[in-house]
Amino acid sequence: MWDTARLQVKLSVRPSGPGLYRLATICLAALCAVLLISIIAVAAHNKKTAAGGGEQSSAGTDPQVQRQRQDVANITALTAALSKLQQEKVELQRERDELLAKLNAKPATTAPEVIKPRTAATTTTTTTTAPPIVCPDDWHLFNSSCYFISRVSRDWMESQTFCQSKGGHLAIIHSAEEQTFLWELLPRGHWNAYWFGISDEHTEDEWKWVDGTPLVGGFWEEGEPNNHIDEDCGYIVKTRKLERVAVKSWYDAPCTMYWPFICEKEIGTAAANTTATAAAAAQ
């Protein structure tokens, strides 16, 4: 009896009725629905994001896509160049047609008469090329003259006589180039003096060359000529002093002094033509 009473008490305490189970079922179903919706939303968002990123990545990094774009650009450039060349071709053809039309419109012209050079048979006078100037042994060529530097000493008049015996005269110097050329031929020494073809023996301070022409300018040393002791003839000096220069090397001295000398022999165009004419006549 005691057991029966205890069983009745337990049964009276246990909840009864379907309401509690229904509520639990509804709650569970609601949670499942919310969870499912969340899962679907998250999956859709991830799929959209992955699809957009993949397109951008593949479009920017895929080598095949880049090559395709480059090919398209090249084809576009070639098409433009071809079109430009075709336009230029059409323009050139038009210009060619215009030039041909102008040429066809000009009247025919005759070629000018060719003047034939006269031959030896039709030439009344003949010219012979002048031979090159050749100086004798120990003579030095400058322009159209040959120059001789003596190794013996004579007074001024004897020096002139010697030069005349060789077909020349004491040197006549008209330019700084000629003066420098002769000065470079002279050796250096303590006082190396050489007569040349100038004097004022007829009229003091009126210096003249041996051919009678007056001196213009000159290459005198400073303070020269000074006519210190009846000095009427000119000479060139070259010493060991490097300060002495060619264009300031003329001095005057008594004509009786003994110095080496410089001869000059002109071998100009006239002499060369005379020699050539004589050679042609001999043939």
NULOBA-403634 format. One record per residue: z negated, x, y of N, C-alpha, C in turn; residue in three letters. Coordinates in steps of 0.001 Angstrom, whole numbers, plus 500000, padded with zeros to 6 digits. Atoms other than C-alpha are relative to their C-alpha. Layout:
N
ZXYZXYZXYAla
...
This chain:
283
500000500830498818500000500000500000500000500871501241Met
500054499040498865499188502877502230501342500586500226Trp
498636499426499865502615504376501565500947499001500595Asp
499111501023499465504305501116502302499799499834501472Thr
500311500131498570502569500879505650500600501160500788Ala
499461498805499296503606504451506592501505499878500128Arg
498575500173499971507283503692505748500403498985501037Leu
499700501007499000507235500654507908499843500541501387Gln
500222499404498666505876502635510831501168500889500358Val
498866499104499748508684505297510511501248499214500328Lys
498807500783499760511340502642510350499946499339501350Leu
500124500661498702509962500930513430500237500983501139Ser
499831498969498950510156504215515444501451500433500114Val
498597499539499991513899505227514494500812499085500873Arg
499164500818499126516403504052517106500976499203499168Pro
499110500886500726518637501283516083501096499508500912Ser
498881500581499235521956499820517198501114501006500231Gly
498822499110499823525443501235517780500179500509501423Pro
499802499615498577525108501773521583499908501505500220Gly
500189498558499802523823505313521369501171500794499431Leu
498849499284500590526634506486519053501267499803500801Tyr
498795500272499187529266504862521198500010500854501268Arg
500107499187498782527990506642524305500302501470499715Leu
499749498596500361527987509975522545501471500230499713Ala
498577499855500310531497509384521295500841500046501258Thr
499244500037498732532780508527524760499864501310500766Ile
500227498705499280531203511612526280500776501137499346Cys
499275498941500704532655513840523617501495499898500229Leu
498565500188499762536105512331524066500389500420501407Ala
499718499615498596535887512804527852500024501526500156Ala
500028498526499926534925516459527466501246500597499371Leu
498778499480500650537811517014525057501216499806500882Cys
498848500260499115540243515415527488500029500973501171Ala
500065499047498859539013517542530381500398501400499551Val
499680498662500503539236520664528269501485500143499735Leu
498569499955500301542757519803527128500826500092501272Leu
499255499971498724543921519129530663499887501373500654Ile
500190498660499409542425522422531846500867501035499304Ser
499204499030500763544110524328529049501474499856500352Ile
498586500238499690547478522713529817500332500530501392Ile
499746499542498614547150523433533557500048501523500091Ala
500027498518499972546191527073533007501234500566499328Val
498823499503500711549026527581530514501264499828500830Ala
498810500216499158551582526039532865500057500987501175Ala
500042499045498870550429528195535777500374501412499556His
499693498658500521550564531384533685501465500139499659Asn
498585499953500369554018530540532419500885500114501232Lys
499202499945498763555342529939535937499903501379500667Lys
500195498668499391553847533171537228500745501076499232Thr
499313498998500826555176535194534312501506499895500164Ala
498548500175499843558641533688534732500476500555501322Ala
499595499466498685558792534494538471499922501502500065Gly
500131498537499992557537538086538044501031500667499147Gly
498993499401500873559910538741535196501350500027500629Gly
498701500028499343562902537640537210500097501075501060Glu
499986498976498959561940539871540148500059501396499417Gln
500044498659500585561177542848537919501332500353499382Ser
498726499695500645564345542523535914501104500167501016Ser
498949499891498977566423542005539050499918501317500735Ala
500132498763499219564982545087540737500121501259499187Gly
500072498751500767564741547563537851501024500078498888Thr
499064499972501119567382546609535288501221500860500375Asp
498850499154499674570052549424535294501324499261499902Pro
498736500724500144572770547058534132500287499139501227Gln
499818500819498796572169544772537085500409500884501173Val
499646499082498917572288547721539469501447500457499889Gln
498607499580500194575588548930537950500957498878500365Arg
499140501134499667577048545478538272500124499837501507Gln
499955500105498543576073545337541930500847501118500617Arg
499216498875499491577554548820542534501494499790499748Gln
498591500272500306580796547820540782500580498960500960Asp
499531501030499066581037544738542961500254500606501371Val
499834499356498690580523546872546079501241500894500012Ala
498821499123500066583168549389544942501298499189500028Asn
498792500836500029585683546659544200500279499424501382Ile
499820500540498645585076545172547629500579501056500932Thr
499509498922499141585600548550549332501448500347499685Ala
498627499682500383588767549273547342500964498912500465Leu
499140501103499551590144545861548166500276500106501496Thr
499813499848498555589556546463551876500933501161500312Ala
499137498840499763591172549929551702501456499695499648Ala
498640500364500403594188548564549838500661499100501037Leu
499450500886498974594615545868552430500395500781501247Ser
499695499182498820594471548453555237501255500834499772Lys
498814499207500312597055550661553492501263499147500032Leu
498837500887499961599385547723553069500414499684501433Gln
499688500250498590599114546951556770500664501210500644Gln
499395498788499455599849550592557652501422500194499482Glu
498666499873500563602827550599555317500981499094500730Lys
499134500934499280604245547535557018500307500521501399Val
499800499474498650603736549164560438500957501189499993Glu
499105498851500097605434552409559357501444499572499718Leu
498653500494500279608385550512557938500634499411501253Gln
499470500566498762608738548656561218500433501104500971Arg
499637498890499110608695551914563222501249500721499499Glu
498809499352500559611245553480560849501254499205500321Arg
498836500842499716613562550519561286500395500090501475Asp
499695499880498575613271550804565091500689501327500303Glu
499372498692499771614094554536565021501427500037499473Leu
498648500026500552617097553989562768500936499191500892Leu
499160500817499119618351551267565083500369500771501265Ala
499708499206498805618039553606568101501016501096499710Lys
499057498937500357619856556428566290501403499449499802Leu
498686500597500224622669554146565250500634499541501303Asn
499465500475498721622975552905568824500543501125500859Ala
499529498877499191623537556437570284501435500355499632Lys
498624499572500320627152557610570620500010501350499321Pro
499880498723500711628277560459568413500292501117500989Ala
499813498838499128628076563860570096500521501166499171Thr
499448498835500682629904567042569241499064501178500152Thr
500867498817499958628070570251568441500504500963501051Ala
499562499042498985628088572846571227500731501173499360Pro
499218498871500490630489575710570864499117501235499865Glu
500772498786500251628953578807569360500736501183500595Val
499405498819499380629576581901571442499745501197499095Ile
500130498866500909630235584790569127499766501280500804Lys
500222498736499300628904588201570122501251500871499939Pro
498834499122499957631510590676571170499826501176499043Arg
500021498879500930632368593300568619500392501272500721Thr
499651498703499413633060596961569187501446500019500477Ala
498592500002499610636783596165569399500208499311501341Ala
499830500736498756636317593729572309499099500496501109Thr
500918499483498984633586595631574135500657501152500734Thr
499342498955499206634901597712576984499110501218500176Thr
500920498873499830631749599827577373498983499978498871Thr
500990499885501063629313601053574764498773500704500543Thr
501263499357499616625685601982575159499390500627498762Thr
500642499277501101623787604422573005498506500041500248Thr
501454499974499863620060604166572361499541501424500262Thr
500475498663499631618276607056574008499123500564498881Ala
500838499399501045616730609465571514498575500189500497Pro
501384499787499564612973609955571564499843501367500658Pro
500263498741499284611608612631573871499240500939499080Ile
500648498962500815610683615797571991499766501213500888Val
500336498846499170608865618582573827500163501290499201Cys
499949498699500684609358622289573027498635500372499442Pro
501263499526500549606703624162571105499051500399501123Asp
501071499685499041603399624568573011500072499154501265Asp
499949500927498887604409621821575428499442498652499540Trp
500698501248500337602568618477575570500652498845500741His
499296501147499430604191615081576163499024499014500631Leu
500701501104499349602863612550578660501040499208500784Phe
498966500840499411605055609630579729501373500636499762Asn
498657499421500175608480611221580375500036501466500401Ser
500062498579499632607334614806581065499295500789498907Ser
500664499064500897606331617812579012499214501001500850Cys
500894499127499234603480620079580151499649501227499165Tyr
500314498724500646602742623724579378498762500591500668Phe
501225499356499511599272625324579716500116501485499674Ile
499784498559500228599699629070580205498729500674499497Ser
501123499179500461597503631710578587499913501317500777Arg
500001498781499176598335634446581094499786499591501449Val
500304500273498594597416634713584768501083500577500900Ser
499061499572498965599780634963587734499533499409501320Arg
500306500669498740599573634247591421500814498716500081Asp
499397501330499936600765630858592631501521500067500008Trp
498549499908499903604324631904593518500618500485498692Met
499486499525501292604844633854590286499906498900498940Glu
500147501120500954603552630857588353501135498996500172Ser
498899500920499745606121628614590049501320500573499494Gln
498765499357500471608873631132589255500099499915498479Thr
499989500083501469607873631199585575500355498581499559Phe
499726501390500391607896627379585359501473499666500226Cys
498587500256499722611357627270586967500895500655498958Gln
499202499331501030612627629751584390500022499207498699Ser
500061500849501204611623627223581700500614498624500254Lys
499384501278499686613501624399583427499060498999500615Gly
500970500920499427610454622942585164499458500506501315Gly
500664499606498764607993623580587991498507499866499781His
501439500228500080604257623704588624499726498494500017Leu
500236501424500252602754620365587664499781499211501283Ala
500190500967498924602994617444590087499229498818499405Ile
500915500988500571600159614931589514499928498803500937Ile
499942501187499160600567611388590806498984498925499633His
500899501081500424597997609311588860498751500572499351Ser
501240499589500654594475609467587538500209500185498508Ala
499729499851501435595849609003584008500638501352499713Glu
499352498702500175598089612044584372499003501130500236Glu
501021498991499707595235614042585936499037500152498830Gln
500954499950501116592866613120583112500654500602498763Thr
499287499437501149595501613943580473500040501523500078Phe
499921498547499854595990617460581854498616500627499925Leu
501358499435499984592275618039582415499433500082498591Trp
500487499963501385591557617163578778500655501121499205Glu
499355498880500699594042619866577688499356501337500310Leu
500572498722499573592100622569579524498702500285499247Leu
501265499652500654589291624469577756498873500105501029Pro
501159499804499135585793624562579191499640501484500050Arg
500410498617499835584500627844580532499114500131501221Gly
500858499792498832582406629442583245500685499504501266His
499218500472498849585148628839585835501470500081499620Trp
498616500012500466588432627943584158500862499299501045Asn
499162500510498916590936627556587001501467500120499614Ala
498577500034500337594643626624586667500787499535501230Tyr
499129500394498905597316626570589370500788498743499624Trp
499038501081500165599321623369589816500814499911501293Phe
498940499903498989602158622476592180499712499386501348Gly
500298500513498664600524621791595557499578501154500914Ile
500376498970499017600135623893598724500179499451501417Ser
499782500293498581599881623724602516500341501290500755Asp
499690498685499433601303627194603153500880499912501240Glu
499121500114498834603836625929605718499260499423501210His
500771500609498919601527623693607795498600499714499479Thr
501377500151500451597757623788607509499608498534499925Glu
500507501346500284596205620616606022501108498974499755Asp
498924500888500422599637619127605292500426500421498586Glu
499777499600501378599586619400601532501252499311499462Trp
498746500491500560602931619024599788500165500522498588Lys
499680499586501357604158619168596239501186500961500034Trp
498926499001500063606656621770595087501380499363500161Val
498712500660499767609430619142595311500149499533501442Asp
499919500327498592608693618697599032499368498689500400Gly
500622501278499654607002615286598844498550500216500414Thr
501377499811499533603679614898600719498980499466499000Pro
501093500456500848600395614492598914499430498700500558Leu
500671501246499651598915610997598942498747499886499146Val
501246500068500766595256610839597946499644501358499441Gly
500369498750500667594372613494595427498672499876499295Gly
501213499994500812591484614405593146499153501224500334Phe
500747498855499503589602616944595271498517499857499684Trp
501456499954500059586026617991594681499455499700501396Glu
500590500301498701583645616907597425499935501270500849Glu
499967498857499096584045619199600437501275500811499924Gly
498724499301500147587504620327599345501138499115500520Glu
499789498560499766589963621476600533499319500437501310Pro
500748499539498833588089623636603031500633501210500698Asn
499317498861499380590497626567603769499001501087500394Asn
501089499069499704587543628931603506500523501378500409His
499429498676499675589564632174603467501516499924499811Ile
498549500152500056593185631214604118500425499470498630Asp
499767500593501316593260628981601054501097498935500127Glu
498837500859499800596711627393600903500591499442498709Asp
499458500491501276597270626666597189498901499296499212Cys
500968500795500736595614624145594893499910500382498529Gly
500212499748501429594096624640591450498981499006499458Tyr
500917500894500723592166622622588864498945500847499317Ile
501103499275500634588746623726587586499376499124498921Val
500776500662501060587041622834584309498944500984499531Lys
501100499100500335583619624341583658499193499426498842Thr
500870500462501080580868624022581093499091498856500440Arg
500846501080499508579022621533583310500645498660499647Lys
499456501293500408579489618120581772500044499005501154Leu
499985500913498849578780616514585151501333500036500732Glu
498717499903499316582142617754586442501005499096499301Arg
499071500979500568584797615058585951501412500327500444Val
498593499673499761588600615117585940500452499608501397Ala
499484500501498727589111613075589101499326500646501207Val
500593499229498906587002615494591181499987501474499584Lys
499922498628500526588268618883590045501015500868500734Ser
499046499193499246590775620125592689499270500867501022Trp
500513499057498995590032623197594832501203500671500655Tyr
498965499162499375592018625298597283499548501450499955Asp
500288498573500108592236629089597052501181500783500584Ala
498873499176499545594351631971598408501080500052498927Pro
498889500073500954597778631822596781500200501310499252Cys
499813498686500638597537635525595849499053500220498829Thr
500937499847501122594738635011593367500741499767498682Met
499389500107501315595574635300589692499224498975499152Tyr
500552501018500887594945632196587603501058499642498944Trp
499022500668500871596558630616584576500602498801500752Pro
499301501041499261598832627713585494500490498905499040Phe
499504501152500763600275624357584376501432499720500446Ile
498604500328499716604063623801584166500306498569499573Cys
499534501334500345605806620436584067501522500002499917Glu
498557500132500160609298619631582811500308498523499767Lys
499664501405500162610642616110583378501117499832498973Glu
498968500367500970612578614673580457500082498489500041Ile
500004501434499760613255611215581808501165499299499356Gly
498934500838500574615717608424581036501370500573500298Thr
498688499453499635618556610089582910500377501167499112Ala
499718498854500860618242613305580923500279499570498575Ala
499795500474501372617968611408577663501370499346499859Ala
498688500638500068621060609299578445501124501019500064Asn
498984498944499934623012612437579379500176500667498651Thr
499931499371501320622130614016576043500687499073499010Thr
499395500948500929623081610834574178501487499864500238Ala
498575500104499679626421610573576008500771501213499489Thr
499356498771500470627241614192575221500128499987498478Ala
499940500056501463626396613634571562501047499017499551Ala
498989500973500375628573610525571439501408500533500247Ala
498693499424499709631482612384573078500389501041498967Ala
499725498972501011631161615222570554500474499376498700Ala
499562500674501236631593612694567738501420499474500136Gln
